[in-house]
């Protein structure tokens, strides 16, 4: 049972426009969420995180929104740049049995067109 | 400042052979993790160690064993490799709960 889902395998956007990547989760006990970016042949690198006590967190061009009632989070990238082309993973952790477990989604491949 | 170091980077095994993937971190992190990445499957947690001296199963532990050798090192062992274990393996570490994971560069394993 996939606890963290990224239903869009791929996304293409024009340079300068907004990229919106979505992530859904099923475990209501998750209380900490992260986004990672991955280039080919490299390890994932951390982008931004959000705790369940917040509904928004910003860091430069990256903003993460959390909707706890819908069990949904999204990553907004504005403006999108060609260097943002990569695979993006969301991850979640939390709950009494999952505090140290970080569960990842299947990823969304973002392509930013110049 | 190496971060998380994985060895080897590439390995080819025959079915039934055994091998150990090594992982070391120099950030004084408490928790360490092993993930595998397969096309269309994302990153799946194999085993993790919340702190030195403890290990726990993740989402896909079958066919693997782990050892938290000390605070710095966390190894993943395949006792009898199978083609289904062909994958890219990532080690990660963090300070603890609700913290950022830092990943290594990955180890690509092919089982023939």
Interface residues (C-beta under 8 A of the other chain):
Chain A: X6 X9 X31 X32 X34 X36 X41 X42 X43 X44 X45 X46 X49 X51 X89 X91 X93 X94 X99 X100 X101 X102 X103 X104 X105 X106 X107
Chain B: X4 X31 X33 X35 X40 X41 X42 X43 X44 X45 X48 X50 X56 X58 X59 X90 X92 X94 X96 X97 X98 X100 X101 X102 X103 X104 X105 X106
